[in-house]
Amino acid sequence: MKEFTKMFARRYSSISRDVDSSIQGQSAVAPESGLSTDADPVVSCSAQVALQRIQRRKSLKANRSMNPIDILSSFFNEPIQGKRNRVPTRLFILLAIGFLAIITGTLIKVLEPYDLIFKWKLIMTEGGEIFNLWAQPPVDLYIKIYLFNITNAKAFLAGREQLKVEQVGPYVYKEIMTHENVTFNVNHTMSSTPSHPLVWQEEMSGNRREDDEVVMLNIAMLAISHLTANQPFLVRMALKTLLMSTKSEPIVRTTAKEFMFGYPSALATLGNTFLPNWISFEKVGLIDRMYDFSTDFETFYTGVPNPALSGLYASYRGETTLPQWDGDHCSNIEYASDGTKFKSFIQSNETVKFFRKSMCRPINLYRVGKEKTYGSLKGYNYVFEDNAFDNGATNEANKCFCRKGDCQPVGLIDVTDCYYGFPISLSFPHFMNGELGLQKNITGISPDPEKHSSTFVIQPNIPL
């Protein structure tokens, strides 16, 4: 430090002498020009202007010859109109600038303004970027539907053979997922009506057509039989007469489109006579019922005060729990995603909750594998838990999925209450992860994890 001070003093002294000699040389110009104090004012003014120009030229030449250290020194030492050097004031200004730079850098490091802006952008506001992506996702979403065509209906009904099926498909539809009639509430939530219309994609369906003839179970007949099983004797006799008069069979021949989206059924129409308020539709189609959102209303968090929760369920049909299940593990849908936007800032060991009406329950997703990169974005694979449909056989917490205490075989979940009383159970494709007995009782079932696993690729921060 002492050596630096000595060097600074030598440079300062040298520059001061140069400046003093320059000033003295410039002062000598006036006498040589023959000007006096009582000269004409106009002439005197012109001489002063000329003198100032000469001084500026000399100053520029002197500055060009100075190195950066000299310039910095002259900043502190330049005399101002004969007054004392103002080193302390200029030194204070320089120190203040340095101090502000340090404070600014520290604040950027601590407050992380990028993260603050990013979190602010995650909050749902009408017309906001993330809101528009959530309300009308600009992605092409396709579903591929495979049907199990029954190939031995007569032999099976006669009891001579076990059920034989063949998988036909895919029947590909584009799902247009939107949130409509969005209303922002005072409690930092927003309510909307979901809409998921399906549009037929003939080119993507290969050689399959909606009018393909298939042999399938008669959903309407099975539903009415199931619902009247515990009814009084007279009701059951009337139903038997109805079935005979309509010549209804438990297995019917229909088209792929009719089975998926409904066909006129005398059973469905007449069934309301025996079961008032059962259904409000006359066509019975399995996919049509799964995608019926006309009576639904959902409420989601906007992200205030926690941006990570924006776009997640606050309630479904006004409730945080589903009425068909007991206990939070099986019924609570709060903080679940409908698949449009998941929780933001997902940790590596964190599970993600997913809920969709067609599944009739919330389900957890787990991260598997390594990070994947898509362009400039990173993402992770998330899959359903393997024991999701074990009904408590492996995971005791899943026992609350046993409807009315009646546990289905491992691999099935009873969703009768979500489908108007139709006797329907959900499983993974081809009874994957289910009991071996489910597969052995039906010919044509062959689970393959490579083909039948479901994967969600989720960006952990946004995450869409």
C-alpha positions as CSV (number, residue, x, y, z in Angstrom):
1,M,0.0,0.0,0.0
2,K,2.9,2.4,0.8
3,E,4.5,1.7,-2.6
4,F,1.2,2.4,-4.3
5,T,0.9,5.8,-2.4
6,K,4.4,6.8,-3.4
7,M,3.8,6.0,-7.1
8,F,0.5,7.9,-6.9
9,A,2.3,10.9,-5.4
10,R,5.0,10.9,-8.1
11,R,2.4,10.7,-10.9
12,Y,0.3,13.4,-9.3
13,S,3.4,15.8,-8.9
14,S,4.4,15.2,-12.5
15,I,1.0,16.0,-13.9
16,S,0.6,19.0,-11.6
17,R,3.9,20.5,-12.9
18,D,2.8,19.9,-16.5
19,V,-0.5,21.6,-15.9
20,D,1.1,24.6,-14.1
21,S,3.6,25.1,-16.9
22,S,0.9,24.9,-19.5
23,I,-1.1,27.6,-17.7
24,Q,1.9,29.8,-17.4
25,G,2.7,29.4,-21.1
26,Q,-0.8,30.2,-22.0
27,S,-0.8,33.3,-19.8
28,A,2.1,34.7,-21.7
29,V,0.2,34.9,-24.9
30,A,-1.7,38.1,-24.1
31,P,1.4,40.4,-23.6
32,E,3.0,39.1,-26.8
33,S,-0.2,40.0,-28.7
34,G,0.1,43.6,-27.6
35,L,-3.2,43.6,-25.8
36,S,-3.7,45.8,-22.8
37,T,-6.4,46.1,-20.2
38,D,-7.8,49.2,-21.7
39,A,-8.1,47.9,-25.2
40,D,-11.2,48.0,-27.2
41,P,-13.8,45.5,-25.6
42,V,-14.7,43.9,-29.0
43,V,-11.1,43.2,-29.8
44,S,-10.5,42.0,-26.2
45,C,-13.4,39.6,-26.5
46,S,-12.1,38.2,-29.8
47,A,-8.7,37.7,-28.3
48,Q,-10.1,35.8,-25.4
49,V,-12.1,33.4,-27.7
50,A,-8.9,32.8,-29.7
51,L,-7.0,32.1,-26.5
52,Q,-9.6,29.6,-25.3
53,R,-9.4,27.7,-28.6
54,I,-5.6,27.5,-28.2
55,Q,-6.0,26.2,-24.7
56,R,-8.5,23.5,-25.7
57,R,-6.2,22.2,-28.5
58,K,-3.3,22.0,-26.0
59,S,-5.6,20.2,-23.5
60,L,-6.6,17.6,-26.1
61,K,-3.0,17.0,-27.1
62,A,-2.0,16.6,-23.4
63,N,-4.9,14.1,-22.8
64,R,-4.0,11.9,-25.8
65,S,-0.5,11.5,-24.4
66,M,-1.7,10.5,-20.9
67,N,-2.2,6.9,-19.9
68,P,-5.3,5.7,-18.0
69,I,-3.6,6.1,-14.6
70,D,-2.8,9.8,-15.5
71,I,-6.3,10.4,-16.6
72,L,-7.7,9.0,-13.3
73,S,-5.2,11.1,-11.4
74,S,-6.2,14.2,-13.3
75,F,-9.8,13.6,-12.5
76,F,-9.0,14.2,-8.8
77,N,-6.3,16.8,-9.2
78,E,-7.6,19.2,-11.9
79,P,-7.8,22.7,-10.5
80,I,-11.1,24.5,-10.9
81,Q,-10.7,28.2,-11.7
82,G,-7.9,28.8,-9.2
83,K,-9.7,27.0,-6.3
84,R,-8.2,24.2,-4.2
85,N,-8.3,20.7,-5.6
86,R,-11.6,18.8,-4.8
87,V,-10.1,15.4,-4.2
88,P,-12.4,14.4,-1.3
89,T,-15.6,15.2,-3.3
90,R,-14.6,13.2,-6.4
91,L,-13.2,10.4,-4.3
92,F,-16.5,10.2,-2.5
93,I,-18.4,10.0,-5.8
94,L,-16.3,7.1,-7.0
95,L,-16.6,5.2,-3.8
96,A,-20.3,5.8,-3.8
97,I,-20.6,4.3,-7.3
98,G,-18.5,1.3,-6.3
99,F,-20.6,0.8,-3.2
100,L,-23.8,0.9,-5.2
101,A,-22.4,-1.6,-7.6
102,I,-21.6,-4.0,-4.7
103,I,-25.1,-3.5,-3.2
104,T,-26.8,-4.1,-6.6
105,G,-24.8,-7.3,-7.2
106,T,-25.6,-8.6,-3.7
107,L,-29.3,-7.8,-4.1
108,I,-29.4,-9.7,-7.5
109,K,-27.7,-12.7,-5.9
110,V,-30.0,-12.7,-2.8
111,L,-33.3,-11.7,-4.3
112,E,-32.9,-13.5,-7.7
113,P,-35.0,-11.1,-9.7
114,Y,-35.4,-13.7,-12.5
115,D,-37.1,-16.1,-10.2
116,L,-39.3,-13.3,-8.9
117,I,-40.4,-12.4,-12.4
118,F,-40.9,-16.1,-13.3
119,K,-43.1,-16.6,-10.2
120,W,-45.1,-13.5,-11.0
121,K,-45.6,-14.8,-14.6
122,L,-47.0,-18.1,-13.2
123,I,-49.9,-16.3,-11.5
124,M,-53.2,-16.7,-13.4
125,T,-54.7,-13.4,-14.5
126,E,-57.2,-12.8,-17.2
127,G,-55.4,-12.4,-20.5
128,G,-52.0,-13.4,-18.9
129,E,-49.6,-15.6,-20.8
130,I,-49.8,-18.6,-18.5
131,F,-53.6,-18.2,-18.2
132,N,-54.1,-18.3,-22.0
133,L,-51.9,-21.5,-22.2
134,W,-54.1,-23.1,-19.5
135,A,-57.4,-21.9,-20.8
136,Q,-56.7,-23.1,-24.4
137,P,-53.6,-25.2,-24.5
138,P,-51.9,-24.7,-27.9
139,V,-51.0,-28.4,-28.3
140,D,-52.4,-31.2,-30.3
141,L,-53.7,-33.9,-28.0
142,Y,-54.7,-37.3,-29.5
143,I,-56.3,-40.3,-27.9
144,K,-56.1,-43.8,-29.3
145,I,-59.0,-46.0,-28.5
146,Y,-58.7,-49.8,-28.8
147,L,-61.7,-52.1,-28.5
148,F,-61.9,-55.8,-27.6
149,N,-64.0,-57.4,-30.2
150,I,-65.6,-60.6,-28.9
151,T,-65.0,-63.5,-31.4
152,N,-67.0,-66.4,-29.7
153,A,-70.2,-64.8,-28.5
154,K,-72.5,-67.8,-29.0
155,A,-70.0,-70.4,-27.5
156,F,-69.4,-68.1,-24.5
157,L,-73.1,-67.5,-23.8
158,A,-73.7,-71.2,-24.1
159,G,-71.0,-71.9,-21.6
160,R,-68.8,-74.0,-23.9
161,E,-65.8,-71.7,-24.0
162,Q,-64.2,-68.9,-22.0
163,L,-64.5,-65.4,-23.5
164,K,-62.2,-64.8,-26.5
165,V,-61.4,-61.3,-27.7
166,E,-59.2,-59.6,-30.2
167,Q,-57.9,-56.0,-29.9
168,V,-59.0,-53.7,-32.8
169,G,-57.8,-50.2,-33.3
170,P,-56.6,-47.6,-32.9
171,Y,-59.5,-45.3,-33.4
172,V,-57.8,-41.9,-33.1
173,Y,-59.5,-38.7,-32.0
174,K,-58.1,-35.3,-31.4
175,E,-59.1,-34.0,-28.0
176,I,-59.6,-30.2,-27.8
177,M,-59.1,-29.5,-24.2
178,T,-60.4,-26.1,-23.0
179,H,-61.6,-24.3,-19.8
180,E,-64.6,-22.3,-20.6
181,N,-66.7,-19.6,-18.8
182,V,-63.8,-18.8,-16.5
183,T,-64.8,-16.7,-13.5
184,F,-62.2,-15.2,-11.1
185,N,-63.2,-15.3,-7.4
186,V,-62.3,-13.1,-4.5
187,N,-60.5,-15.9,-2.7
188,H,-57.8,-16.2,-5.3
189,T,-59.4,-19.0,-7.2
190,M,-61.0,-19.3,-10.6
191,S,-64.0,-21.4,-11.6
192,S,-64.6,-22.9,-15.1
193,T,-66.5,-25.5,-17.1
194,P,-64.3,-28.1,-18.7
195,S,-64.8,-29.0,-22.4
196,H,-63.1,-31.9,-24.2
197,P,-64.8,-32.4,-27.6
198,L,-63.3,-35.3,-29.7
199,V,-62.7,-34.9,-33.4
200,W,-62.3,-38.0,-35.6
201,Q,-58.8,-38.4,-37.2
202,E,-59.3,-40.8,-40.1
203,E,-55.8,-40.5,-41.5
204,M,-54.2,-41.4,-38.2
205,S,-56.5,-44.4,-37.7
206,G,-55.0,-46.4,-40.5
207,N,-57.4,-48.8,-42.0
208,R,-59.9,-48.4,-39.2
209,R,-63.2,-46.6,-39.7
210,E,-65.9,-45.5,-37.3
211,D,-68.4,-47.7,-39.0
212,D,-66.4,-50.9,-38.4
213,E,-68.7,-53.7,-37.2
214,V,-67.7,-55.0,-33.7
215,V,-69.3,-57.4,-31.2
216,M,-69.4,-55.9,-27.8
217,L,-71.1,-56.2,-24.4
218,N,-74.6,-54.6,-24.2
219,I,-73.8,-51.9,-21.7
220,A,-77.4,-50.8,-21.3
221,M,-78.7,-54.3,-20.5
222,L,-75.9,-55.0,-18.0
223,A,-76.5,-51.7,-16.3
224,I,-80.3,-52.2,-15.8
225,S,-79.8,-55.7,-14.6
226,H,-77.2,-54.6,-12.1
227,L,-79.3,-51.7,-10.8
228,T,-82.4,-53.9,-10.4
229,A,-80.7,-56.8,-8.8
230,N,-81.8,-55.7,-5.3
231,Q,-85.2,-54.4,-6.3
232,P,-88.5,-56.0,-5.2
233,F,-89.6,-59.1,-7.0
234,L,-92.3,-57.3,-9.1
235,V,-89.7,-54.8,-10.4
236,R,-87.4,-57.7,-11.4
237,M,-90.3,-59.5,-13.2
238,A,-91.2,-56.4,-15.1
239,L,-87.6,-56.0,-16.2
240,K,-87.5,-59.6,-17.4
241,T,-90.6,-59.0,-19.4
242,L,-89.0,-55.9,-20.9
243,L,-85.9,-57.7,-21.9
244,M,-87.9,-60.5,-23.6
245,S,-90.1,-58.0,-25.5
246,T,-87.1,-56.1,-26.8
247,K,-85.1,-59.3,-27.5
248,S,-82.2,-57.9,-25.7
249,E,-79.0,-59.9,-25.5
250,P,-76.0,-59.4,-23.2
251,I,-73.7,-59.3,-26.3
252,V,-74.6,-57.2,-29.3
253,R,-73.3,-56.4,-32.8
254,T,-72.8,-52.7,-33.4
255,T,-70.4,-50.2,-35.0
256,A,-67.3,-48.9,-33.3
257,K,-68.8,-45.4,-33.2
258,E,-72.1,-46.5,-31.8
259,F,-70.4,-48.4,-29.0
260,M,-68.1,-45.5,-28.1
261,F,-70.6,-42.6,-28.5
262,G,-74.0,-44.1,-28.1
263,Y,-76.8,-45.8,-29.9
264,P,-80.5,-45.6,-29.4
265,S,-81.6,-48.1,-26.8
266,A,-85.1,-49.0,-25.9
267,L,-83.7,-50.3,-22.6
268,A,-82.3,-46.9,-21.7
269,T,-85.6,-45.2,-22.5
270,L,-87.8,-47.7,-20.7
271,G,-85.4,-48.1,-17.9
272,N,-86.3,-44.7,-16.6
273,T,-89.9,-46.0,-16.0
274,F,-88.6,-48.5,-13.4
275,L,-85.7,-46.3,-12.2
276,P,-86.8,-42.7,-12.0
277,N,-84.0,-40.1,-12.3
278,W,-81.5,-42.8,-13.3
279,I,-80.3,-41.2,-16.5
280,S,-81.2,-38.2,-18.6
281,F,-80.0,-39.6,-22.0
282,E,-81.4,-42.1,-24.4
283,K,-78.1,-43.1,-26.1
284,V,-75.7,-45.3,-24.2
285,G,-72.0,-44.9,-25.2
286,L,-69.0,-45.6,-23.0
287,I,-66.7,-42.9,-24.3
288,D,-69.6,-40.5,-24.6
289,R,-70.3,-40.9,-20.9
290,M,-66.6,-40.6,-20.0
291,Y,-66.4,-37.3,-21.8
292,D,-69.7,-35.8,-20.6
293,F,-68.7,-32.7,-18.8
294,S,-72.0,-30.8,-19.2
295,T,-72.8,-30.8,-15.5
296,D,-69.3,-30.3,-14.2
297,F,-67.8,-27.1,-12.7
298,E,-64.3,-27.0,-11.4
299,T,-62.3,-24.5,-9.3
300,F,-58.6,-23.9,-9.5
301,Y,-56.0,-21.9,-7.7
302,T,-54.7,-18.7,-9.4
303,G,-51.3,-18.9,-7.7
304,V,-51.8,-16.2,-5.1
305,P,-50.1,-16.3,-2.6
306,N,-48.2,-19.5,-3.8
307,P,-47.4,-19.4,-7.5
308,A,-46.5,-23.1,-7.5
309,L,-50.1,-24.0,-7.0
310,S,-51.5,-22.0,-10.0
311,G,-53.7,-24.1,-12.2
312,L,-54.2,-26.9,-9.6
313,Y,-57.6,-28.0,-8.3
314,A,-59.1,-26.2,-5.4
315,S,-62.4,-28.1,-5.6
316,Y,-64.5,-30.3,-8.0
317,R,-68.2,-29.7,-8.1
318,G,-67.8,-27.5,-5.0
319,E,-66.0,-30.1,-2.9
320,T,-62.4,-31.0,-2.2
321,T,-63.3,-34.6,-1.9
322,L,-65.1,-37.2,-4.0
323,P,-68.3,-38.6,-2.5
324,Q,-67.8,-42.2,-3.6
325,W,-64.6,-42.8,-1.5
326,D,-63.8,-42.5,2.2
327,G,-60.6,-40.9,3.5
328,D,-58.4,-38.2,2.1
329,H,-56.0,-40.6,0.4
330,C,-58.8,-41.9,-1.9
331,S,-61.1,-38.9,-2.1
332,N,-59.1,-35.7,-1.8
333,I,-58.5,-34.0,-5.2
334,E,-57.2,-30.6,-3.8
335,Y,-53.8,-29.6,-5.4
336,A,-54.3,-32.3,-8.1
337,S,-53.7,-31.5,-11.8
338,D,-56.2,-32.0,-14.5
339,G,-53.3,-32.6,-16.9
340,T,-53.1,-29.1,-18.3
341,K,-50.6,-27.7,-15.8
342,F,-48.9,-29.5,-13.0
343,K,-47.4,-28.1,-9.8
344,S,-44.5,-25.8,-10.4
345,F,-41.0,-26.3,-9.0
346,I,-41.3,-30.0,-8.5
347,Q,-38.6,-31.6,-6.4
348,S,-36.8,-34.7,-7.6
349,N,-38.3,-37.0,-5.0
350,E,-41.8,-35.4,-5.0
351,T,-45.0,-37.2,-6.2
352,V,-47.5,-35.4,-8.4
353,K,-51.2,-35.8,-8.0
354,F,-53.4,-36.2,-11.0
355,F,-57.2,-36.3,-11.3
356,R,-59.6,-36.7,-14.2
357,K,-63.3,-37.4,-14.1
358,S,-63.0,-40.5,-16.3
359,M,-60.7,-42.1,-13.7
360,C,-63.1,-41.5,-10.9
361,R,-60.3,-41.0,-8.4
362,P,-57.0,-39.1,-7.8
363,I,-53.8,-40.9,-8.6
364,N,-50.2,-40.2,-7.8
365,L,-47.4,-39.9,-10.5
366,Y,-43.8,-40.8,-9.8
367,R,-40.6,-39.6,-11.5
368,V,-38.6,-42.3,-13.3
369,G,-35.5,-42.3,-15.4
370,K,-33.1,-39.5,-16.1
371,E,-33.7,-35.9,-17.3
372,K,-34.7,-35.6,-20.9
373,T,-34.1,-32.6,-23.2
374,Y,-36.6,-31.4,-25.8
375,G,-35.0,-28.5,-27.7
376,S,-34.0,-26.0,-25.0
377,L,-36.4,-27.4,-22.4
378,K,-35.7,-30.2,-19.9
379,G,-38.3,-32.7,-18.7
380,Y,-38.8,-35.8,-16.7
381,N,-40.9,-38.9,-17.2
382,Y,-43.7,-39.5,-14.6
383,V,-45.7,-42.7,-14.5
384,F,-48.6,-44.1,-12.5
385,E,-47.8,-46.0,-9.3
386,D,-47.7,-49.7,-10.0
387,N,-50.0,-50.6,-7.1
388,A,-52.6,-47.9,-7.9
389,F,-55.3,-50.6,-8.4
390,D,-54.3,-53.0,-5.7
391,N,-57.2,-52.2,-3.3
392,G,-55.0,-52.5,-0.3
393,A,-53.4,-55.8,-1.0
394,T,-49.9,-54.2,-1.2
395,N,-50.5,-50.6,-0.1
396,E,-52.8,-50.6,2.9
397,A,-53.8,-47.0,2.2
398,N,-55.5,-48.1,-1.1
399,K,-58.1,-50.1,0.8
400,C,-60.4,-47.1,0.8
401,F,-60.9,-47.8,-2.9
402,C,-63.0,-50.9,-2.0
403,R,-66.5,-49.7,-2.9
404,K,-68.9,-50.2,0.0
405,G,-66.3,-52.6,1.6
406,D,-66.3,-54.9,-1.5
407,C,-62.7,-55.2,-2.8
408,Q,-62.2,-56.0,-6.4
409,P,-59.4,-58.3,-7.5
410,V,-56.0,-56.7,-7.6
411,G,-55.8,-54.7,-10.8
412,L,-59.4,-53.4,-10.9
413,I,-61.2,-50.5,-9.3
414,D,-65.0,-50.3,-9.2
415,V,-66.2,-47.0,-10.8
416,T,-69.9,-47.8,-10.8
417,D,-70.8,-44.6,-8.9
418,C,-69.1,-42.5,-11.6
419,Y,-71.0,-44.0,-14.5
420,Y,-74.7,-43.9,-13.6
421,G,-74.6,-47.2,-12.0
422,F,-73.2,-49.1,-15.0
423,P,-71.2,-52.1,-13.7
424,I,-67.8,-50.8,-14.9
425,S,-64.3,-51.4,-13.4
426,L,-61.1,-49.6,-14.5
427,S,-57.7,-51.3,-15.0
428,F,-54.5,-50.7,-16.8
429,P,-54.5,-51.9,-20.4
430,H,-54.8,-55.7,-20.7
431,F,-55.1,-56.0,-16.9
432,M,-51.4,-55.0,-16.5
433,N,-50.2,-55.2,-12.9
434,G,-53.4,-57.2,-12.1
435,E,-54.0,-60.7,-10.7
436,L,-53.0,-63.5,-13.1
437,G,-56.6,-64.9,-12.9
438,L,-57.9,-61.8,-14.7
439,Q,-55.7,-62.6,-17.7
440,K,-56.2,-66.3,-17.7
441,N,-60.0,-66.1,-17.8
442,I,-60.0,-64.2,-21.1
443,T,-58.2,-65.4,-24.2
444,G,-56.6,-62.6,-26.1
445,I,-55.2,-60.6,-23.2
446,S,-51.5,-60.0,-23.2
447,P,-50.1,-57.1,-21.1
448,D,-46.9,-55.6,-22.2
449,P,-45.3,-52.8,-20.1
450,E,-43.5,-51.4,-23.2
451,K,-46.9,-50.9,-25.0
452,H,-49.3,-50.4,-22.2
453,S,-47.6,-48.1,-19.7
454,S,-48.7,-44.4,-19.5
455,T,-46.0,-41.7,-19.3
456,F,-46.2,-38.0,-18.6
457,V,-43.3,-35.8,-19.6
458,I,-43.3,-32.9,-17.3
459,Q,-41.2,-29.7,-17.2
460,P,-40.5,-29.3,-13.5
461,N,-40.6,-25.5,-13.2
462,I,-43.5,-24.3,-15.4
463,P,-44.7,-27.2,-15.7
464,L,-46.8,-28.0,-18.7
